[in-house]
Amino acid sequence: MAGKSDITLLVDGVDESDADAVELTRLAGVLAKRIPRLCELRTVYDGEDLVPGQHVPQNIRNNAKSRAAYKRNLRLASVNIARPMVDSVTIRQRPNGFRLLDDERERSVDAEREWRSCRMTLKARDLFAQRNLYGRSYAMVCRGGGKDYVQPLSPWQCVMEPDGSAAIVYGYDDLSGVESLTIYRLDYADDGSVSGVHSRVAQLESGSRSIPAESDTETIYGVANGDRKGDFSFTPGYKWVSEVNRNWDYAAQCGTLPIVGLSTADGLGLFEPYLSNIYRIAQLNFDRTCVMMTQAFRQRAFKNFPRDTYEENDIAVQEGLKKAGDKIDFAELYVANPAGLWVLPDGVDVWESQSTDVTPWTTALQNEMKQLADMSMTPFGINSNDTGGSASGADLKREGVLFKAQDLNERADDALVRIMRMALVLDGKTDAADEDFTTLWLPIMPIQYSDPASAASQLNGIVSGDMIKRKVLGWSEQDIEDDRRALDMQTLNGTAQSVAAEQAGTRDVDDSFDALAPAAPGTAAAVESTAVIPVPRVADVGE
């Protein structure tokens, strides 16, 4: 990093003793310097990257008709292979709640409720998508949105120190034409612990943006394709417009800035290290397209044509269409069409070009795609010789992207926990600052229940049922809870039916005893009972 004496501060009226101004200036330079690469990544991801125009031959660029055809080929040559490289990982990152790391409780119910309250299911997907595309993404926890405390920040507007000690956020008001740079910094105690967080806002009436907005695709594509200037910088002249704001107590309690960053291992997008491969594939595709276009119609030539001017005995001269001595327009005279009829002088031969074989370009494209798939661990669905299209080969190709998703999940865990911890503290649950929990994830791969069912049967009695459902069957915590409720309800219904059946059986027995009981004396039933059941005599008993 350059020394303070080499920095021209963006904020007026201060010197290098103002640490906030120095840090703001440095981070603003980092943000502006990163913008051209963000333009390039966004353009490639959207499939709008074009082969540079200088690759078109000069004579074609000077011809209006040919230039239009080649311009279309520039568009057709773009192969959007960056999007699946990003999306194949992003769609496999699915948070599924939080688990407390203690012996008394398993799930952090408060954190899961806060997650839903802050609408983090959708916001997390945006954070993962931007992190996988640009290498970094950010989120800010702040007041002002009711119970929705989390605000995603784009790398087009935010940049952060690698150690998380400072960050800036860029903003622009279209109505007033005012740019703003807000810096957030940690305050440290003598023992090195975080003692507080403060922020300051600097503004400049510029009338236009210093860096493009993420939605300004016209500028973004133009910068990436060389049609627009790609040098961005912030103009000095900013002024502090607010006092130091220390109203970030919830962040200080958690020992972090209110802004949290997510990053890949090297801070690069998933396809950023392979841009040269992507451009090489686009160039090969452009060359192949141009060759196929130019070879769509064969070229013809005449050999031994005796002259290039009309004579008196020519049909065109005799019919008054041409004059003797006029130059022969061969393109007009010998038009290539299905019903064309040519009249050739004696001894003239017609030469016809042969089509160029584009197989080498196709083979080179396939090899480049396979090489890119192997290096980036992205399953493009192109079967290589070692996989042969088998099921095990497909699993092998898919293995790399699964490991990438797992690695990115583990790297995102700390950021998500810090976001939820600050949101809980901001929501009044101050004990959350000291709670230790981790993120739960849905399975990266969809579960096929044939093999897991067999594994679950073998593990039955060895590990708990919840662990089998979680680790083997890939159930979410909500699935396990729903299954537990369903089993409880099923058990309750079964118990109720058993009790009802038992009560019904008791009533049947009581009815039988009632039938055998003696009737009241003097009644018809008593007389009938006496006749039916004989009373033994005393002599019979004695015998």
Secondary structure, 3 states (H helix, E strand, C coil): CCCHHHCCCCECCCCCCCHHHHHHHHHHHHHHHHHHHHHHHHHHHCCCCCCCHHHCCHHHHCCHHHHHHHHHHHHHCCCCCHHHHHHHHHCCCCEEEEEECCCCCCECHHHHHHHHHCCHHHHHHHHHHHHHHHCEEEEEECCCCCCCCEEEECCCCEEECCCCCEEEEEEEECCCCEEEEEEEEEEECCCCCEEEEEEEEEEEECCCCCCCCCCCHHHHHHHHCCCCCCCCCCCCCEEECCCCECCCHHHHHCCCCCEEEEECCCCCCCCHHHHHHHHHHHHHHHHHHHHHHHCCCCCEEEECCCCCECCCCCHHHHCCCCCCCCECCHHHHCCCCCCCCCCCCCCCEEEECCCCCCHHHHHHHHHHHHHHHHHHCCCCCCCCCCCCCCHHHHHHHHHHHHHHHHHHHHHHHHHHHHHHHHHHHHCCCHHHHHCCEEEEECCCCCCCCHHHHHHHHHHECCECHHHHHHHHCCCCHHHHHHHHHHHHHHHHHHHHHHHHHHHHHHHHHHHHHHHHCCCCCCCHHHHHHHHHCCCCCHHHHHC
